[in-house]
Amino acid sequence: MTLNVKKCGYLAPPKDDTVVCLRREEVLRLDRYVYLGFPITGIGIDFEGHLASRLDRALGRATFLTLHSDR
């Protein structure tokens, strides 16, 4: 099994400027990653971002149901 370095990424605290390499290639540093629906940043779960996305989805669903409902 091999890892595709171009599809890899890592999270780190904002002040950490360490470069991570895998198989002599630099791994992309990510600002944010979504895992099981939760946005993860270098300092932990972004609960505010998660709540905002859930509210947007709920409002979109409510608008859809309002426009396409028979009542």
N, C-alpha and C positions, 0 to 999 in steps of 0.2 A: 504494500500500500504506500502511496506517496501523497504528499500534500501539494495542492496547487497554491503557491504563494500569492498569486494574483487574486485569488478568491478569499484569502485570509485577511484578518484585521484584528486589532486589539484596542482596548480602552485603557486609558491611564488618567490619573489626576491632571488637572489643567497645568499645573506648574512643573510637571515632570516632562523633561525633554529627552528622555532616553530613546535611542534608536534600537528597534528590535529587528534582528535578522534571522532568517530561516533559510537554510541551504544557500548561504551567502547572498541572499536577496533581502532587501529591506521590506518589512511587513507594513502595510498601510495602517496608519493610526486613525481611528474613528472617533468622531465627536459623540456619536449616538448609535445605538444598536437596539433593534426591537427583538425581544426574546419572550415568547409566549404571550405576545400582545402588550408587553410592558416596555416602554422606552428606557433603556439603560444608558447612563452617561458615565464619565470618568469618576464621578463622585457618588454614584448610586442610581436608584430608580428615580425617574423624573415623574413624580406623581401628578404634578400640575399639568404637564404635557399629556399624560395619560388621561386625566379627567377631561381636559379640553377636547381630545380626540373622541372620547366616549360621548360627550355632550353633542359634538358636531354630528356624529353618527346617529344619535337619538333624534336630533332635530331633523336630519335628513329623512329618517324613516317616518317621522310624524308628518312631514310635508308630503312625502310620497303617499302615505295612507290617506291624508286629507284630499289629495288630488284624485286618487284612484279608488276611493271608497264609494259604495253605493248609498251611503247615508250621510 
